[in-house]
Amino acid sequence: MTPLLIVSSLLCVLCLAGLVLMLGLARRLQEHGKLLDALDEVVEQRGGPGAKGLAAGEVAGAFDVRTVDGDRVARDLLPEGAVVAFLSSDCGRCRTELPELASWAARQDRSRVLVVVDAEPLARTLAPVAQVVVEPDGGPVTGAFQVDSFPSFFQVAAGGGVLARIRGVAQLPAGSAA
């Protein structure tokens, strides 16, 4: 065997071993992600630290704000089944879920999707497909829903009653088509 053939064979074996290790690591990370999601759900149900705002059955506080397009949005104007999402620019999971949220919102009736963000770049991404409000942490809408961590998602009844607290974009309801 020539030295070049030996080196090539060793390189192929090392690449294959690296690929197997990477696939194993990806699988393990996926399992850990599921465990963390389950833990997060338990914490939310018990209302402990990490709970993300109002629970189902509670009513959001009053708010009356303007979207980036200048439209008025108020608690009492929210339509039945609307989804209200809260994102922060310094939240890693928010940035990860942003494309999926934009894709989901594009398939919905825009008037039934309200997204509250803290930064213009997030607003620019979502404004074409949702009503977007930019406000600082603790702003009127964030305070009305008692949001203390991001991302947070709620489905609401007409008038602002919380129908459900939703854990992530993947669990958002199909809603009504645009």
C-alpha positions, 0 to 999 in steps of 0.5 A, spaced: 500 500 500 502 506 498 503 512 503 498 516 500 492 510 500 494 509 507 493 517 509 487 517 505 484 511 508 485 514 515 482 520 513 476 517 511 475 513 517 477 519 522 471 523 518 466 517 518 468 517 526 467 525 527 460 524 523 458 519 527 460 523 534 456 529 531 450 525 529 450 522 536 451 529 539 445 532 535 441 526 538 443 527 545 442 535 545 435 534 542 433 529 548 435 534 552 431 540 549 425 535 550 427 534 557 428 542 558 421 543 555 418 538 559 421 541 565 419 548 563 412 546 562 411 543 569 414 550 572 409 554 568 403 549 571 405 550 578 406 558 577 413 558 580 419 562 577 419 562 570 412 562 569 410 567 563 405 571 565 397 571 566 394 564 566 388 561 562 382 564 565 385 571 567 384 577 564 389 582 561 390 589 564 387 595 560 392 597 554 391 602 548 397 603 544 399 604 537 402 599 532 408 601 528 403 602 522 400 607 526 393 603 528 390 603 534 390 596 539 387 596 545 385 590 550 378 591 548 379 591 541 382 584 541 378 579 537 376 572 539 382 567 538 387 572 537 394 571 538 399 575 542 406 574 542 412 577 546 419 577 543 426 581 546 432 582 542 436 579 547 433 573 547 436 567 544 430 563 543 426 569 540 431 570 535 431 562 533 423 562 533 423 569 529 423 566 522 418 560 524 413 566 527 413 570 521 412 564 517 406 562 521 403 569 522 403 570 514 398 564 514 394 568 519 389 574 518 394 579 520 388 583 525 389 576 529 396 577 530 399 582 535 407 581 536 410 586 542 417 587 541 423 591 544 427 593 538 426 595 531 429 590 527 424 585 530 419 590 528 421 590 521 421 583 520 414 582 523 410 588 521 408 585 514 405 579 517 402 582 524 400 588 528 407 590 531 408 594 537 415 596 539 415 598 547 421 597 552 421 592 557 415 593 562 411 597 557 403 597 557 402 591 553 407 587 557 405 589 563 398 588 561 400 580 560 405 580 566 410 578 562 416 576 565 420 572 560 421 571 553 418 569 548 411 569 551 405 567 547 398 567 549 391 566 545 386 571 548 378 571 547 375 578 545 376 583 550 383 580 553 381 574 557 387 569 556 384 562 553 391 559 553 398 560 554 402 557 549 409 555 550 412 556 543 411 557 535 410 550 534 404 550 539 400 556 536 393 555 533 392 554 526 387 560 526 384 563 520 387 564 514 389 571 511 
